[in-house]
């Protein structure tokens, strides 16, 4: 308990210095995602930044909103949107191949029965094409971490009394 107080004082002294660093390595006009210390996140286009705040525009028809640097836990920059044609093709190939093998294996001796291998080949190829087509239209955004608060100090009730929560990221 004797060492807790100096540690807490040192962390409290370090936290504002971390939050007040220079501007981040992102330019105005870039799409960013802010993670606030409350756990909430917001996405928008960076308008301006300074040592104390970031201003982002969530939508083109909305004025910019200012966020205090001390209340931001992390900032990510968008690397752009991309499709998932490869993943869709793989899923379609596996699902179509399994279904084709099961259907082809159950029709032994029937006219136009391709067998398990032929059914897997036919439906697997069809699934591959269909999955790739669907994957082209399923798009997601990739994010790169630009800033993350390495030290967070907060007070949280542990059940009774007052507790201290310290989070250090290296």
N, C-alpha and C positions, 0 to 999 in steps of 0.2 A: 504494500500500500504506500510505502514511503517513496517509491520510485514512480508511482502513477502520476502524481502532480507535476513533476518536471517534464515527464513525457507528454502529458496533456498540454502543458504550456508551450512546449516546443512544436507540437502538431498544430496548435491554434495559431502560432506565429508563422508557420510555414504555409498554411492553407491560403491566406490572402495573397502571398507572393506568387503562388502557383496560379491563382485565378487571374492575377493582373499581369500576365505575360504579354508580350507583344502580339500583334495581329497574327491570325492564323494563315497558313499557306493556301488560301483559297481566294479567288478573285470575285468581285461583284459580277453577277449574272450567272454564277454557278448554282446548280441545284444542290441543296444541302438538307440534311436531316439532323435536327437538334434533339438530344435526349436531355431532358431537364432533371434536376435532382429529385423532383417529385416522382420520377418514373415515367412521366408523360413524354411523348415525343411529338414533334411537329416537323413538317416538310415544307419547303418553299425555296424561293430563289433569293440568294444573298443580295441585298441592296447595298449596304455599307457595313463596315466594322471598324471599331476602334478598341482601345485598351479596356474599355468598360462595358461595351455592349456589342451585340450583333443585331442588325435589322434585316428581317427577311420578309418577303412578300409571299404569303401562302397561295394566293390566287391572283391572276392579273387584274381582277376587278376590285381588289381589296387593298387598302393602304398598308404600308409596311408595319410590322409589329416589332417592337424592340424587346430584346431579351438580355438581361444582365448577365455578364460573363460569370459572376459568382454563382448564379443559379443554374448554370449549364454543366452537366456531367459529361457530355460527349458531343462531338460534332463529326458527321460523316459527309463526304462529298460523293456525288453520284458519278459513277463510271459509265453511265448510259444504260439503255434498255437492250435486252437481247432476247431472242427466241429460244425455244427448247426443242428444235427439230431432232437433234441427236437422241435426247432422252425419250422423246415421243416415238421415234423409230425403234429404239431398243425395247420399250414397253410393248409396242405393237407386235414386234417380231416374237417376243417371248409369249405373249398372250395368244397371238394367232397360231404360233407353232404348237403350243400345248393344246389348244382347242382343236386344231387340225389333226394332231396325233390321236387325240381321244375319239374324235368323230370318224377318222379314217380307220382306226383299229376296230371300231364297233360294227362296221359294215362288211365283214369278211364274206366273200363269195357273191356279193351283189353285183349287178351290172353297173358299170361306171364307178366302182369302188377303188379309190386310189391307194388304199392301205394306209398304215400309220405314217410311214415316211412321206408318201405323196401328199397326204392331207396336211402334215406339218409344213411341208414345202409350200403348198398352195396357200393355206391360210396364214402361214408365217410371212410370206411375201406380201400378201394383201394387207396384213396388220402392220408390216413395216412401212408401206407407203401411206396408209391411213394415219398411223401414229406420227410420221414425219410431217404430214400435212397439218394435223392438229397442233403439233408442237411449234410450227412456224407462227401460229396465231396466238399461242400462249406466251406472253411476254412478261418479263420481270426486270427489276432494276437492281444493278449491283452497286454496292456502297464500299467506300474506302474510308477507314478511320483516319480523321485529320487531327482530332484532339480528344483526349480523355483525361478527366481529372484524376491525377495519381493519388492524391490524398483527400479524403473526405472525412470531416469530423462532424458529428451530430449528436444530439441528445435524444435518447429514447427511453421511455419508461419500461424497465424490465419486468414489471408486475407490481413491485412495491418500491417506493422511493424513486430515485432518479438514476438512470444508467447512462453510460457513454458508449457510442458506437463509433469505431474508427475503422476506416477502410483504406488500405494502401495497395495501389496497383503498381507493379514494376514493369 
